[in-house]
């Protein structure tokens, strides 16, 4: 899939937040929000396990599908917790800035 036809995580985050703010009973996303934090967190755990299994013994297509499921469910969890990709991005930037002043290890 080329970049022009790929959905970004930011676009998916916006769709998920819209489904949270405007629930539709037929929407799987709205059903997840209605089921509460415990169910959403459980789904993230299940999907993480499925990513591990797919990475070790399945096809590239299976790996992509499982990673997509994990990203989706993680974004649902983040929305439930009122966290955003920007929040996580800021933390990643902070970590990078802390370590970017260290010498690069080229021994491997």
C-alpha positions, -999 to 999 in steps of 0.1 A, spaced: 0 0 0 15 34 -9 16 63 15 -12 82 -2 -37 54 5 -25 46 41 -45 58 71 -23 75 96 -25 69 133 -37 105 138 -66 99 114 -75 67 132 -73 85 165 -97 112 153 -122 85 141 -120 67 174 -125 99 194 -155 108 172 -170 74 179 -165 80 216 -181 114 215 -209 103 192 -216 66 199 -235 44 175 -248 11 189 -237 -7 157 -201 6 161 -176 -19 175 -156 11 188 -187 25 207 -193 -10 221 -158 -11 234 -162 22 251 -195 11 266 -179 -21 280 -154 0 301 -118 3 308 -113 -33 320 -125 -48 287 -106 -23 266 -73 -30 286 -80 -68 282 -83 -64 245 -50 -45 243 -33 -74 262 -49 -100 239 -38 -81 208 -2 -77 222 0 -115 227 -13 -121 192 14 -98 178 41 -118 196 27 -151 182 24 -136 147 59 -123 148 73 -157 156 53 -180 135 30 -164 110 30 -147 76 38 -110 70 1 -104 63 -8 -119 96 18 -98 113 4 -66 97 -31 -76 106 -22 -82 143 -2 -50 145 -31 -31 131 -54 -46 157 -30 -37 185 -26 -1 172 -64 3 170 -71 -12 205 -43 9 220 -58 41 205 -92 31 220 -75 26 254 -58 60 250 -90 77 242 -107 61 272 -78 74 294 -80 108 277 -45 104 264 -35 115 229 -8 106 204 7 140 211 10 131 248 29 99 238 49 118 212 60 144 238 72 116 261 91 100 232 107 133 224 117 138 260 133 104 261 151 110 228 164 144 241 177 127 273 196 101 254 207 120 222 235 136 241 250 102 249 278 88 227 264 64 201 273 27 207 286 13 174 300 -19 188 272 -41 175 
